[in-house]
Amino acid sequence: MAKAYDHLFKLLLIGDSGMRKTCLIICFAEDSFNNTYISTIGIDFKICTVDIGRKKIKLQIWDTAGQEGFKTITTAYYRGAMGIILVYDITDEKSFENIQNWMKSIKENASAGVERLLLGNKCDMEAKRKVQKEQVIKLAREHGIRFFETSAKSSTNVDEAFSSLAWDILLKSGGQRSGNSHSFPRPPPTPPD
C-alpha cells in the first residue's frame, strides 16, 4: 500500500507555560478552540496532513509543557525536528523576553539549520498588548526568521503560520520546485513596517 503523504515533517512548539501552544495546535489540526484547557504535562503531539504545492505533507506537531522552563526540554525532543515554533503571548512581556532563552536552547539542542518561526499568540487581545510589533520584527530580522501574530481563539493566522513553516521546510528539503501551484501562498519573512 502506498504512503498517503509525500513528506513527514516533525514540528516542535516551545515557549513559556500559558502561551496556549496546545490551543494553537488544536486550532490548526482540528479547527476548533476550547476556552478551558488543561496545561500540557510533559510532551504530547498531534498529526495532521496538509497540501503544500502538489505535495501531501504529514505534520507531526509536538507540544511541550512550558512550566519546566527551557532547561528540561532535552535533546531527545529536539532530535529530528525540522521546524520549531517559538511562542510568546503579546500580553506578557516576560514571555517575549524568554524567547532569547528558547533560541539558545534551540542552538544548543536542535539540528543545525532547523527552520524556526516566531509566533506571538493572543492577538485577539490587542487592548492588553504589552509586546510591541516593532520589538518582534527587530528580533525576527536579527535571527532571520518569519514572524506571525496569531489567535487560537479567532483562528487568526494559525493556518498561515503552520503552512508557512511547512513551505519553508519543503523548499529547504528540495521537495518543491518553484513554479508549481500551491495551496498556501508563502508570506513575507516578517510583516511589513
Backbone as JSON Lines, residues from 0, in Angstrom:
{"i":0,"aa":"M","n":[0.84,-1.18,0.0],"ca":[0.0,0.0,0.0],"c":[0.89,1.25,0.0]}
{"i":1,"aa":"A","n":[0.57,2.21,-0.85],"ca":[1.37,3.43,-0.97],"c":[1.14,4.36,0.21]}
{"i":2,"aa":"K","n":[2.17,5.15,0.52],"ca":[2.03,6.14,1.59],"c":[0.97,7.16,1.2]}
{"i":3,"aa":"A","n":[0.25,7.67,2.2],"ca":[-0.79,8.68,1.96],"c":[-0.21,10.09,2.0]}
{"i":4,"aa":"Y","n":[1.12,10.2,2.02],"ca":[1.76,11.51,2.08],"c":[3.1,11.45,1.37]}
{"i":5,"aa":"D","n":[3.6,12.62,0.96],"ca":[4.89,12.71,0.28],"c":[6.05,12.94,1.24]}
{"i":6,"aa":"H","n":[5.78,13.71,2.3],"ca":[6.83,14.05,3.27],"c":[6.24,14.02,4.68]}
{"i":7,"aa":"L","n":[7.1,13.71,5.65],"ca":[6.74,13.78,7.06],"c":[7.65,14.8,7.72]}
{"i":8,"aa":"F","n":[7.06,15.84,8.31],"ca":[7.82,16.88,8.99],"c":[7.47,16.88,10.47]}
{"i":9,"aa":"K","n":[8.5,16.81,11.3],"ca":[8.3,16.93,12.75],"c":[8.47,18.4,13.13]}
{"i":10,"aa":"L","n":[7.42,18.96,13.75],"ca":[7.44,20.33,14.23],"c":[7.38,20.31,15.75]}
{"i":11,"aa":"L","n":[8.0,21.3,16.36],"ca":[8.04,21.4,17.82],"c":[7.6,22.81,18.2]}
{"i":12,"aa":"L","n":[6.64,22.92,19.12],"ca":[6.24,24.22,19.67],"c":[6.88,24.37,21.04]}
{"i":13,"aa":"I","n":[7.58,25.48,21.23],"ca":[8.2,25.75,22.52],"c":[7.85,27.16,22.96]}
{"i":14,"aa":"G","n":[7.91,27.38,24.24],"ca":[7.61,28.69,24.82],"c":[7.19,28.49,26.26]}
{"i":15,"aa":"D","n":[7.05,29.59,26.96],"ca":[6.67,29.53,28.37],"c":[5.29,28.89,28.54]}
{"i":16,"aa":"S","n":[5.0,28.48,29.75],"ca":[3.68,27.94,30.09],"c":[2.62,29.03,29.94]}
{"i":17,"aa":"G","n":[1.43,28.65,29.52],"ca":[0.33,29.59,29.41],"c":[0.26,30.34,28.09]}
{"i":18,"aa":"M","n":[1.08,29.97,27.14],"ca":[1.1,30.65,25.84],"c":[0.0,30.13,24.92]}
{"i":19,"aa":"R","n":[-0.71,29.12,25.36],"ca":[-1.77,28.46,24.58],"c":[-1.22,27.72,23.37]}
{"i":20,"aa":"K","n":[-0.07,27.1,23.56],"ca":[0.53,26.29,22.48],"c":[-0.4,25.15,22.1]}
{"i":21,"aa":"T","n":[-0.98,24.5,23.1],"ca":[-1.92,23.4,22.83],"c":[-3.12,23.9,22.04]}
{"i":22,"aa":"C","n":[-3.64,25.06,22.41],"ca":[-4.79,25.64,21.7],"c":[-4.45,25.92,20.24]}
{"i":23,"aa":"L","n":[-3.23,26.4,19.99],"ca":[-2.8,26.65,18.61],"c":[-2.78,25.36,17.81]}
{"i":24,"aa":"I","n":[-2.24,24.31,18.41],"ca":[-2.17,23.02,17.71],"c":[-3.56,22.48,17.43]}
{"i":25,"aa":"I","n":[-4.44,22.55,18.41],"ca":[-5.81,22.06,18.22],"c":[-6.54,22.9,17.18]}
{"i":26,"aa":"C","n":[-6.34,24.22,17.22],"ca":[-6.95,25.1,16.22],"c":[-6.51,24.7,14.82]}
{"i":27,"aa":"F","n":[-5.22,24.42,14.65],"ca":[-4.71,24.05,13.33],"c":[-5.11,22.64,12.93]}
{"i":28,"aa":"A","n":[-4.91,21.68,13.82],"ca":[-5.12,20.27,13.47],"c":[-6.6,19.87,13.45]}
{"i":29,"aa":"E","n":[-7.4,20.48,14.33],"ca":[-8.8,20.07,14.47],"c":[-9.79,21.18,14.16]}
{"i":30,"aa":"D","n":[-9.28,22.37,13.83],"ca":[-10.12,23.52,13.51],"c":[-11.13,23.81,14.62]}
{"i":31,"aa":"S","n":[-10.65,23.78,15.87],"ca":[-11.54,24.08,17.0],"c":[-10.78,24.83,18.08]}
{"i":32,"aa":"F","n":[-11.52,25.43,19.0],"ca":[-10.93,26.15,20.13],"c":[-11.76,25.86,21.36]}
{"i":33,"aa":"N","n":[-11.06,25.59,22.46],"ca":[-11.72,25.36,23.74],"c":[-11.15,26.37,24.72]}
{"i":34,"aa":"N","n":[-12.01,27.21,25.27],"ca":[-11.55,28.27,26.17],"c":[-11.03,27.71,27.49]}
{"i":35,"aa":"T","n":[-11.49,26.53,27.87],"ca":[-10.96,25.89,29.07],"c":[-10.02,24.78,28.62]}
{"i":36,"aa":"Y","n":[-8.82,24.84,29.08],"ca":[-7.83,23.85,28.67],"c":[-7.0,23.46,29.87]}
{"i":37,"aa":"I","n":[-6.42,22.3,29.77],"ca":[-5.53,21.8,30.82],"c":[-4.11,21.92,30.28]}
{"i":38,"aa":"S","n":[-3.23,22.48,31.08],"ca":[-1.84,22.62,30.65],"c":[-1.24,21.26,30.31]}
{"i":39,"aa":"T","n":[-0.42,21.27,29.28],"ca":[0.27,20.05,28.88],"c":[1.24,19.63,29.98]}
{"i":40,"aa":"I","n":[1.21,18.36,30.3],"ca":[2.17,17.8,31.25],"c":[3.11,16.93,30.44]}
{"i":41,"aa":"G","n":[4.37,17.3,30.42],"ca":[5.33,16.56,29.61],"c":[5.24,16.94,28.15]}
{"i":42,"aa":"I","n":[5.03,15.94,27.3],"ca":[5.02,16.14,25.86],"c":[3.79,15.45,25.27]}
{"i":43,"aa":"D","n":[3.19,16.06,24.28],"ca":[2.06,15.48,23.56],"c":[2.27,15.82,22.09]}
{"i":44,"aa":"F","n":[1.56,15.13,21.19],"ca":[1.65,15.53,19.8],"c":[0.38,15.19,19.05]}
{"i":45,"aa":"K","n":[0.18,15.92,17.96],"ca":[-0.94,15.72,17.04],"c":[-0.35,15.49,15.66]}
{"i":46,"aa":"I","n":[-1.11,14.79,14.85],"ca":[-0.7,14.56,13.46],"c":[-1.81,15.06,12.55]}
{"i":47,"aa":"C","n":[-1.43,15.81,11.54],"ca":[-2.39,16.22,10.52],"c":[-1.67,16.29,9.18]}
{"i":48,"aa":"T","n":[-2.43,16.26,8.12],"ca":[-1.87,16.29,6.77],"c":[-2.36,17.55,6.07]}
{"i":49,"aa":"V","n":[-1.44,18.24,5.4],"ca":[-1.77,19.45,4.66],"c":[-1.25,19.31,3.24]}
{"i":50,"aa":"D","n":[-1.85,20.05,2.33],"ca":[-1.38,20.12,0.96],"c":[-0.55,21.38,0.81]}
{"i":51,"aa":"I","n":[0.7,21.21,0.45],"ca":[1.6,22.33,0.18],"c":[2.11,22.11,-1.24]}
{"i":52,"aa":"G","n":[1.75,23.01,-2.11],"ca":[2.07,22.79,-3.51],"c":[1.34,21.55,-3.98]}
{"i":53,"aa":"R","n":[2.04,20.73,-4.68],"ca":[1.44,19.48,-5.15],"c":[1.83,18.32,-4.26]}
{"i":54,"aa":"K","n":[2.25,18.62,-3.06],"ca":[2.71,17.6,-2.13],"c":[1.78,17.49,-0.93]}
{"i":55,"aa":"K","n":[1.6,16.25,-0.48],"ca":[0.89,15.99,0.77],"c":[1.95,15.91,1.86]}
{"i":56,"aa":"I","n":[1.8,16.77,2.85],"ca":[2.77,16.84,3.94],"c":[2.09,16.39,5.22]}
{"i":57,"aa":"K","n":[2.65,15.36,5.83],"ca":[2.16,14.91,7.13],"c":[2.97,15.66,8.19]}
{"i":58,"aa":"L","n":[2.26,16.4,9.04],"ca":[2.91,17.16,10.11],"c":[2.71,16.44,11.42]}
{"i":59,"aa":"Q","n":[3.8,16.15,12.08],"ca":[3.79,15.58,13.43],"c":[4.16,16.77,14.33]}
{"i":60,"aa":"I","n":[3.16,17.31,15.02],"ca":[3.33,18.55,15.77],"c":[3.44,18.24,17.26]}
{"i":61,"aa":"W","n":[4.62,18.47,17.81],"ca":[4.9,18.17,19.21],"c":[4.62,19.39,20.07]}
{"i":62,"aa":"D","n":[3.91,19.15,21.14],"ca":[3.5,20.18,22.1],"c":[4.3,19.96,23.38]}
{"i":63,"aa":"T","n":[4.97,21.0,23.84],"ca":[5.79,20.87,25.04],"c":[5.19,21.64,26.2]}
{"i":64,"aa":"A","n":[5.4,21.14,27.4],"ca":[4.98,21.84,28.6],"c":[6.0,22.94,28.87]}
{"i":65,"aa":"G","n":[5.54,24.16,29.06],"ca":[6.46,25.27,29.25],"c":[6.86,25.52,30.69]}
{"i":66,"aa":"Q","n":[6.13,24.93,31.64],"ca":[6.39,25.29,33.04],"c":[7.75,24.84,33.55]}
{"i":67,"aa":"E","n":[8.34,23.84,32.94],"ca":[9.65,23.4,33.42],"c":[10.74,24.37,33.01]}
{"i":68,"aa":"G","n":[10.44,25.23,32.09],"ca":[11.46,26.15,31.61],"c":[12.29,25.51,30.52]}
{"i":69,"aa":"F","n":[13.18,26.29,29.97],"ca":[13.94,25.87,28.8],"c":[15.0,24.83,29.1]}
{"i":70,"aa":"K","n":[15.34,24.6,30.34],"ca":[16.41,23.65,30.68],"c":[15.99,22.19,30.49]}
{"i":71,"aa":"T","n":[14.71,21.88,30.68],"ca":[14.32,20.47,30.72],"c":[13.82,19.9,29.4]}
{"i":72,"aa":"I","n":[13.7,20.72,28.38],"ca":[13.35,20.15,27.08],"c":[14.64,19.57,26.53]}
{"i":73,"aa":"T","n":[14.73,18.28,26.57],"ca":[16.0,17.62,26.26],"c":[16.24,17.51,24.77]}
{"i":74,"aa":"T","n":[17.45,17.18,24.45],"ca":[17.84,16.98,23.07],"c":[16.96,15.94,22.38]}
{"i":75,"aa":"A","n":[16.47,14.97,23.13],"ca":[15.63,13.92,22.55],"c":[14.4,14.51,21.86]}
{"i":76,"aa":"Y","n":[13.8,15.54,22.44],"ca":[12.61,16.14,21.83],"c":[12.96,16.99,20.63]}
{"i":77,"aa":"Y","n":[14.13,17.59,20.65],"ca":[14.58,18.39,19.51],"c":[15.03,17.5,18.35]}
{"i":78,"aa":"R","n":[15.49,16.3,18.66],"ca":[16.05,15.4,17.65],"c":[15.01,15.13,16.56]}
{"i":79,"aa":"G","n":[15.41,15.36,15.35],"ca":[14.54,15.08,14.22],"c":[13.56,16.2,13.89]}
{"i":80,"aa":"A","n":[13.51,17.23,14.73],"ca":[12.6,18.35,14.43],"c":[13.12,19.1,13.21]}
{"i":81,"aa":"M","n":[12.24,19.3,12.26],"ca":[12.61,20.04,11.06],"c":[12.18,21.49,11.15]}
{"i":82,"aa":"G","n":[11.25,21.76,12.07],"ca":[10.77,23.12,12.28],"c":[10.41,23.33,13.73]}
{"i":83,"aa":"I","n":[10.73,24.52,14.24],"ca":[10.42,24.86,15.62],"c":[9.69,26.19,15.65]}
{"i":84,"aa":"I","n":[8.54,26.2,16.33],"ca":[7.76,27.42,16.5],"c":[7.98,27.92,17.92]}
{"i":85,"aa":"L","n":[8.5,29.13,18.04],"ca":[8.72,29.77,19.34],"c":[7.51,30.65,19.63]}
{"i":86,"aa":"V","n":[6.79,30.33,20.71],"ca":[5.52,31.01,21.0],"c":[5.68,31.91,22.22]}
{"i":87,"aa":"Y","n":[5.21,33.15,22.07],"ca":[5.1,34.07,23.2],"c":[3.69,34.66,23.18]}
{"i":88,"aa":"D","n":[3.32,35.35,24.24],"ca":[2.0,35.95,24.39],"c":[2.16,37.46,24.25]}
{"i":89,"aa":"I","n":[1.41,38.08,23.34],"ca":[1.56,39.52,23.12],"c":[1.17,40.34,24.35]}
{"i":90,"aa":"T","n":[0.47,39.72,25.31],"ca":[0.06,40.42,26.53],"c":[1.0,40.15,27.71]}
{"i":91,"aa":"D","n":[2.1,39.44,27.45],"ca":[3.01,39.02,28.52],"c":[4.46,39.31,28.09]}
{"i":92,"aa":"E","n":[4.98,40.44,28.54],"ca":[6.32,40.85,28.12],"c":[7.4,39.85,28.52]}
{"i":93,"aa":"K","n":[7.26,39.23,29.68],"ca":[8.25,38.25,30.15],"c":[8.34,37.07,29.18]}
{"i":94,"aa":"S","n":[7.21,36.65,28.64],"ca":[7.22,35.52,27.69],"c":[8.02,35.87,26.44]}
{"i":95,"aa":"F","n":[7.96,37.14,26.03],"ca":[8.75,37.57,24.87],"c":[10.23,37.65,25.23]}
{"i":96,"aa":"E","n":[10.53,38.17,26.41],"ca":[11.93,38.24,26.86],"c":[12.55,36.85,26.92]}
{"i":97,"aa":"N","n":[11.77,35.85,27.3],"ca":[12.27,34.48,27.4],"c":[12.53,33.82,26.04]}
{"i":98,"aa":"I","n":[12.06,34.44,24.96],"ca":[12.32,33.88,23.63],"c":[13.82,33.73,23.39]}
{"i":99,"aa":"Q","n":[14.62,34.67,23.9],"ca":[16.08,34.57,23.73],"c":[16.61,33.29,24.37]}
{"i":100,"aa":"N","n":[16.07,32.92,25.54],"ca":[16.48,31.67,26.19],"c":[16.07,30.45,25.37]}
{"i":101,"aa":"W","n":[14.87,30.51,24.79],"ca":[14.41,29.41,23.94],"c":[15.28,29.31,22.69]}
{"i":102,"aa":"M","n":[15.68,30.47,22.13],"ca":[16.57,30.47,20.96],"c":[17.9,29.8,21.31]}
{"i":103,"aa":"K","n":[18.41,30.1,22.48],"ca":[19.66,29.5,22.94],"c":[19.5,27.98,23.06]}
{"i":104,"aa":"S","n":[18.36,27.55,23.59],"ca":[18.08,26.12,23.73],"c":[18.05,25.43,22.37]}
{"i":105,"aa":"I","n":[17.47,26.1,21.38],"ca":[17.44,25.55,20.02],"c":[18.87,25.4,19.5]}
{"i":106,"aa":"K","n":[19.65,26.45,19.67],"ca":[21.04,26.42,19.18],"c":[21.83,25.29,19.81]}
{"i":107,"aa":"E","n":[21.59,25.04,21.1],"ca":[22.34,24.01,21.82],"c":[21.85,22.59,21.54]}
{"i":108,"aa":"N","n":[20.57,22.43,21.19],"ca":[19.99,21.09,21.14],"c":[19.45,20.63,19.8]}
{"i":109,"aa":"A","n":[19.06,21.56,18.94],"ca":[18.43,21.17,17.67],"c":[19.48,21.0,16.59]}
{"i":110,"aa":"S","n":[19.08,20.38,15.51],"ca":[19.96,20.22,14.36],"c":[20.29,21.59,13.78]}
{"i":111,"aa":"A","n":[21.5,21.73,13.28],"ca":[21.88,22.98,12.63],"c":[20.97,23.21,11.43]}
{"i":112,"aa":"G","n":[20.55,24.43,11.24],"ca":[19.72,24.76,10.09],"c":[18.25,24.45,10.24]}
{"i":113,"aa":"V","n":[17.81,24.07,11.45],"ca":[16.38,23.8,11.65],"c":[15.6,25.09,11.35]}
{"i":114,"aa":"E","n":[14.48,24.96,10.67],"ca":[13.64,26.13,10.38],"c":[12.96,26.58,11.67]}
{"i":115,"aa":"R","n":[12.9,27.89,11.86],"ca":[12.27,28.45,13.05],"c":[11.23,29.48,12.64]}
{"i":116,"aa":"L","n":[10.25,29.66,13.51],"ca":[9.18,30.63,13.28],"c":[8.85,31.26,14.62]}
{"i":117,"aa":"L","n":[8.75,32.58,14.65],"ca":[8.4,33.31,15.86],"c":[6.92,33.63,15.81]}
{"i":118,"aa":"L","n":[6.2,33.27,16.87],"ca":[4.75,33.39,16.84],"c":[4.25,34.1,18.1]}
{"i":119,"aa":"G","n":[3.62,35.25,17.91],"ca":[3.0,35.99,19.01],"c":[1.54,35.63,19.08]}
{"i":120,"aa":"N","n":[1.14,34.93,20.12],"ca":[-0.25,34.47,20.23],"c":[-1.09,35.48,21.01]}
{"i":121,"aa":"K","n":[-2.39,35.28,20.93],"ca":[-3.42,36.09,21.61],"c":[-3.56,37.48,21.0]}
{"i":122,"aa":"C","n":[-3.43,37.58,19.67],"ca":[-3.58,38.88,19.01],"c":[-5.02,39.38,19.05]}
{"i":123,"aa":"D","n":[-5.93,38.53,19.51],"ca":[-7.32,38.97,19.71],"c":[-7.44,39.86,20.95]}
{"i":124,"aa":"M","n":[-6.38,39.96,21.74],"ca":[-6.38,40.75,22.98],"c":[-5.54,42.02,22.81]}
{"i":125,"aa":"E","n":[-5.72,42.69,21.69],"ca":[-4.93,43.88,21.33],"c":[-4.94,44.95,22.43]}
{"i":126,"aa":"A","n":[-6.05,45.14,23.09],"ca":[-6.15,46.17,24.14],"c":[-5.22,45.89,25.31]}
{"i":127,"aa":"K","n":[-4.8,44.64,25.48],"ca":[-3.92,44.27,26.59],"c":[-2.47,44.05,26.13]}
{"i":128,"aa":"R","n":[-2.17,44.46,24.91],"ca":[-0.84,44.25,24.33],"c":[0.25,44.87,25.21]}
{"i":129,"aa":"K","n":[1.3,44.07,25.45],"ca":[2.49,44.55,26.17],"c":[3.75,44.46,25.29]}
{"i":130,"aa":"V","n":[3.7,43.6,24.28],"ca":[4.85,43.41,23.39],"c":[4.55,44.12,22.07]}
{"i":131,"aa":"Q","n":[5.36,45.13,21.77],"ca":[5.14,45.92,20.56],"c":[5.67,45.19,19.32]}
{"i":132,"aa":"K","n":[4.94,45.33,18.22],"ca":[5.34,44.65,16.98],"c":[6.75,45.02,16.55]}
{"i":133,"aa":"E","n":[7.13,46.28,16.77],"ca":[8.46,46.72,16.35],"c":[9.56,45.89,17.02]}
{"i":134,"aa":"Q","n":[9.37,45.58,18.32],"ca":[10.35,44.75,19.05],"c":[10.48,43.38,18.4]}
{"i":135,"aa":"V","n":[9.34,42.83,18.04],"ca":[9.31,41.47,17.5],"c":[9.91,41.44,16.1]}
{"i":136,"aa":"I","n":[9.55,42.42,15.29],"ca":[10.1,42.49,13.94],"c":[11.62,42.59,14.0]}
{"i":137,"aa":"K","n":[12.12,43.4,14.93],"ca":[13.57,43.55,15.1],"c":[14.21,42.2,15.45]}
{"i":138,"aa":"L","n":[13.63,41.49,16.41],"ca":[14.17,40.19,16.82],"c":[14.1,39.18,15.67]}
{"i":139,"aa":"A","n":[12.99,39.16,14.96],"ca":[12.83,38.23,13.83],"c":[13.89,38.5,12.77]}
{"i":140,"aa":"R","n":[14.13,39.76,12.48],"ca":[15.15,40.1,11.47],"c":[16.55,39.74,11.94]}
{"i":141,"aa":"E","n":[16.83,39.96,13.23],"ca":[18.15,39.61,13.78],"c":[18.45,38.12,13.61]}
{"i":142,"aa":"H","n":[17.41,37.3,13.73],"ca":[17.59,35.85,13.65],"c":[17.25,35.3,12.26]}
{"i":143,"aa":"G","n":[16.8,36.16,11.36],"ca":[16.47,35.73,10.01],"c":[15.32,34.75,9.95]}
{"i":144,"aa":"I","n":[14.29,35.01,10.77],"ca":[13.14,34.1,10.8],"c":[11.84,34.86,10.56]}
{"i":145,"aa":"R","n":[10.83,34.11,10.18],"ca":[9.49,34.69,9.99],"c":[8.84,34.98,11.33]}
{"i":146,"aa":"F","n":[7.85,35.84,11.28],"ca":[7.1,36.24,12.47],"c":[5.63,36.36,12.1]}
{"i":147,"aa":"F","n":[4.78,35.79,12.93],"ca":[3.33,35.92,12.78],"c":[2.73,36.28,14.12]}
{"i":148,"aa":"E","n":[1.64,37.03,14.08],"ca":[0.8,37.18,15.27],"c":[-0.46,36.37,15.0]}
{"i":149,"aa":"T","n":[-0.85,35.57,15.98],"ca":[-1.96,34.65,15.81],"c":[-2.94,34.76,16.97]}
{"i":150,"aa":"S","n":[-4.09,34.16,16.76],"ca":[-5.05,33.95,17.83],"c":[-5.66,32.58,17.63]}
{"i":151,"aa":"A","n":[-5.45,31.69,18.6],"ca":[-6.09,30.38,18.53],"c":[-7.6,30.56,18.7]}
{"i":152,"aa":"K","n":[-7.99,31.55,19.49],"ca":[-9.41,31.78,19.77],"c":[-10.18,32.17,18.51]}
{"i":153,"aa":"S","n":[-9.62,33.09,17.71],"ca":[-10.31,33.55,16.5],"c":[-9.76,32.9,15.23]}
{"i":154,"aa":"S","n":[-8.79,32.02,15.36],"ca":[-8.12,31.33,14.24],"c":[-7.29,32.26,13.36]}
{"i":155,"aa":"T","n":[-7.02,33.46,13.82],"ca":[-6.27,34.42,13.03],"c":[-4.84,33.94,12.78]}
{"i":156,"aa":"N","n":[-4.49,33.81,11.51],"ca":[-3.13,33.47,11.05],"c":[-2.6,32.12,11.52]}
{"i":157,"aa":"V","n":[-3.4,31.28,12.12],"ca":[-2.91,29.99,12.61],"c":[-2.53,29.08,11.44]}
{"i":158,"aa":"D","n":[-3.46,28.89,10.5],"ca":[-3.16,28.07,9.32],"c":[-1.97,28.63,8.55]}
{"i":159,"aa":"E","n":[-1.95,29.96,8.4],"ca":[-0.88,30.61,7.65],"c":[0.48,30.37,8.29]}
{"i":160,"aa":"A","n":[0.55,30.45,9.61],"ca":[1.83,30.25,10.31],"c":[2.36,28.83,10.12]}
{"i":161,"aa":"F","n":[1.52,27.84,10.4],"ca":[1.95,26.44,10.26],"c":[2.3,26.13,8.8]}
{"i":162,"aa":"S","n":[1.48,26.61,7.87],"ca":[1.71,26.34,6.46],"c":[2.98,27.01,5.96]}
{"i":163,"aa":"S","n":[3.24,28.21,6.45],"ca":[4.47,28.92,6.07],"c":[5.7,28.13,6.5]}
{"i":164,"aa":"L","n":[5.66,27.61,7.71],"ca":[6.8,26.81,8.2],"c":[6.95,25.54,7.37]}
{"i":165,"aa":"A","n":[5.84,24.88,7.06],"ca":[5.89,23.67,6.23],"c":[6.45,24.0,4.85]}
{"i":166,"aa":"W","n":[6.05,25.12,4.28],"ca":[6.58,25.57,2.99],"c":[8.09,25.72,3.05]}
{"i":167,"aa":"D","n":[8.56,26.42,4.09],"ca":[10.0,26.67,4.22],"c":[10.78,25.36,4.34]}
{"i":168,"aa":"I","n":[10.24,24.43,5.11],"ca":[10.91,23.13,5.26],"c":[10.92,22.38,3.93]}
{"i":169,"aa":"L","n":[9.79,22.41,3.23],"ca":[9.69,21.73,1.94],"c":[10.7,22.31,0.95]}
{"i":170,"aa":"L","n":[10.78,23.62,0.87],"ca":[11.73,24.25,-0.04],"c":[13.17,23.92,0.33]}
{"i":171,"aa":"K","n":[13.46,23.94,1.62],"ca":[14.83,23.63,2.08],"c":[15.2,22.18,1.75]}
{"i":172,"aa":"S","n":[14.21,21.29,1.84],"ca":[14.48,19.87,1.59],"c":[14.52,19.55,0.1]}
{"i":173,"aa":"G","n":[14.21,20.55,-0.74],"ca":[14.24,20.32,-2.18],"c":[13.02,19.59,-2.68]}
{"i":174,"aa":"G","n":[11.98,19.53,-1.89],"ca":[10.78,18.79,-2.26],"c":[9.8,19.53,-3.13]}
{"i":175,"aa":"Q","n":[10.06,20.8,-3.4],"ca":[9.12,21.59,-4.21],"c":[9.92,22.5,-5.12]}
{"i":176,"aa":"R","n":[9.67,22.41,-6.39],"ca":[10.33,23.31,-7.33],"c":[9.48,24.55,-7.5]}
{"i":177,"aa":"S","n":[10.12,25.68,-7.73],"ca":[9.36,26.91,-7.94],"c":[8.55,26.78,-9.22]}
{"i":178,"aa":"G","n":[7.45,27.5,-9.28],"ca":[6.61,27.46,-10.46],"c":[5.41,26.55,-10.31]}
{"i":179,"aa":"N","n":[5.42,25.64,-9.37],"ca":[4.27,24.78,-9.16],"c":[3.18,25.54,-8.43]}
{"i":180,"aa":"S","n":[1.94,25.19,-8.7],"ca":[0.85,25.81,-7.95],"c":[0.89,25.29,-6.53]}
{"i":181,"aa":"H","n":[0.33,26.03,-5.62],"ca":[0.34,25.6,-4.22],"c":[-0.93,26.04,-3.52]}
{"i":182,"aa":"S","n":[-1.25,25.36,-2.44],"ca":[-2.46,25.64,-1.69],"c":[-2.32,26.86,-0.8]}
{"i":183,"aa":"F","n":[-1.13,27.08,-0.27],"ca":[-0.9,28.19,0.64],"c":[0.17,29.1,0.06]}
{"i":184,"aa":"P","n":[-0.12,30.39,-0.1],"ca":[0.93,31.29,-0.58],"c":[1.99,31.48,0.49]}
{"i":185,"aa":"R","n":[3.21,31.73,0.07],"ca":[4.29,31.98,1.03],"c":[4.25,33.43,1.45]}
{"i":186,"aa":"P","n":[4.09,33.7,2.74],"ca":[4.07,35.08,3.22],"c":[5.49,35.64,3.3]}
{"i":187,"aa":"P","n":[5.6,36.97,3.45],"ca":[6.92,37.57,3.58],"c":[7.58,37.15,4.9]}
{"i":188,"aa":"P","n":[8.93,37.28,5.01],"ca":[9.62,36.86,6.22],"c":[9.12,37.53,7.49]}
{"i":189,"aa":"T","n":[8.8,38.8,7.42],"ca":[8.24,39.5,8.57],"c":[7.15,40.42,8.06]}
{"i":190,"aa":"P","n":[6.24,40.85,8.92],"ca":[5.2,41.76,8.45],"c":[5.81,43.05,7.93]}
{"i":191,"aa":"P","n":[5.11,43.73,7.02],"ca":[5.63,45.0,6.52],"c":[5.7,46.02,7.64]}
{"i":192,"aa":"D","n":[6.63,46.96,7.5],"ca":[6.77,48.01,8.51],"c":[5.55,48.92,8.54]}
